[in-house]
Amino acid sequence: MSELQNQRVTVELLGKEQQFACPAGQEDALIASAKYLNDLVDQMKQRSTVRNDQKALLMAALNISHELLEAKTQQSVTQQQQDQLIDKLSAYLGQSSAE
C-alpha cells in the first residue's frame, strides 16, 4: 500500500504521543491496539516489581506473543476438527447417494 493511502494517526504509548502511518479505515483498530498495549504495560507494572517502562513493554510484548501463539494453536486444532467433520459428512453423504 502506498504512503498516500495511509493516514497519520497519533496515539499515546507509555505516556508519550506517537504518530504512525495507518491504512485508511484502520485508525480505530490502531487506537484500540495502543490502548490494549498501554493497559497491558500498566498491568505488568502492577503485577510485578518492574517499574521500568521498557522492561514492562517487553513483558507486555511477550504476553501478547504468547496470546497470539495460543490463538494460532487453537485455530489449528479447530481447523483439524472441522476437516475431520467434513470428511465424516462427505463419507456419509457418499454412502447415502450410493444407496
Order of alpha helices (4+ residues) and beta strands (2+ residues): beta-beta-alpha-alpha
